[in-house]
Each structure stands twice: as C-alpha cells, then as structure tokens.
Amino acid sequence: MNTPAPTTPPNPPTAAAEPPAVSPPEEPTPMKKMAILVSLSLATAAAVIALFLTRHYGAEPLISLGSAGVTFIGTYNLAQNILEKLGYL
C-alpha cells in the first residue's frame, strides 16, 4: 500500500507583522489656507447677492434664506472644484 507524501500548505501562516506607524496629518500650506478663504469669500458674496435679489423681487423671507443657502453651498463647491483642478488644493 502506497501512502502519498505529505505536502505543505500553499500559503504557510506567517507571524503577525507590526502595523505601520501612523504619521501625523500634514499642516495645511498657506496656499491651501488662502484657497479655502477665497472659496468662502466668493460663496458668502454670492449668498448675500442672492438674498438681496430674492427680497428685491418680492420673495418671502424664508424663501430668500433658502435661496441664499443653496447659492452658498453651490458656489463654495464650485470654487473648491476649480481650485482643486488648478492645483491649489
């Protein structure tokens, strides 16, 4: 009677490796800080303009605030995307 030779498993278990050390987060550069400040400034100006225009054309106060809020979010995201594509963020 022939018995087959013992085989080793394809992936032998290895000793548990130490997890990699976590480095602290990078400090934002002055260019990144300025890009975020520009985005916030543009978004705030656009929201104020939207608020004044909607109130001037007779919208209710709550509708004007909603319009200004949506304009702020949209303008901020647009400015962030443009600055990211230009390499400032």
C-alpha positions in Angstrom: 0.0 0.0 0.0 1.4 3.4 -1.1 0.8 6.4 1.1 1.1 9.9 -0.5 3.9 12.1 0.7 2.8 14.9 2.9 2.5 18.3 1.2 3.0 21.8 2.7 0.1 24.2 2.6 0.2 26.7 -0.3 0.3 29.8 1.9 2.0 28.9 5.2 0.9 31.1 8.1 3.3 33.9 8.9 4.0 35.7 12.1 1.8 38.8 12.7 3.6 41.8 11.3 3.5 45.1 13.3 1.1 47.7 11.9 2.8 50.6 10.1 3.4 53.7 12.2 0.8 56.4 11.7 2.3 59.7 10.7 0.6 62.9 12.0 -1.5 64.8 9.5 0.1 67.4 7.3 -0.1 71.1 8.3 -2.0 72.9 5.5 0.2 75.2 3.5 -0.5 78.9 3.3 -1.6 78.5 -0.3 -4.3 75.9 0.7 -5.5 78.2 3.5 -5.8 81.1 1.1 -7.6 79.0 -1.4 -10.2 78.0 1.2 -10.5 81.6 2.3 -11.2 82.7 -1.3 -13.8 79.9 -1.7 -15.6 81.1 1.5 -15.4 84.7 0.4 -16.9 84.0 -3.0 -19.6 81.9 -1.6 -20.6 84.5 1.0 -20.7 87.2 -1.6 -22.9 85.1 -3.8 -25.2 84.2 -1.0 -25.7 87.8 0.0 -26.4 88.8 -3.6 -28.9 86.0 -3.9 -30.6 87.1 -0.6 -30.8 90.7 -1.8 -32.1 89.8 -5.2 -34.8 87.5 -4.0 -36.0 90.0 -1.4 -36.0 92.8 -4.0 -38.2 90.7 -6.3 -40.7 90.1 -3.6 -39.9 86.6 -2.3 -40.9 85.7 1.3 -38.0 85.8 3.9 -37.8 82.1 4.4 -37.6 81.5 0.6 -34.9 84.2 0.4 -32.8 82.5 3.1 -33.2 79.1 1.4 -32.1 80.5 -1.9 -29.1 82.2 -0.2 -28.2 78.9 1.5 -28.3 76.9 -1.7 -26.3 79.5 -3.5 -23.7 79.5 -0.8 -23.3 75.7 -0.9 -23.2 75.6 -4.7 -20.7 78.5 -5.1 -18.4 77.1 -2.4 -18.3 73.6 -4.1 -17.8 75.1 -7.5 -14.9 77.3 -6.2 -13.4 74.3 -4.4 -13.5 72.1 -7.6 -12.0 74.8 -9.7 -9.2 75.5 -7.2 -8.5 71.7 -6.9 -8.3 71.4 -10.7 -5.8 74.3 -10.8 -3.7 72.5 -8.2 -4.1 74.9 -5.3 -5.8 72.3 -3.0 
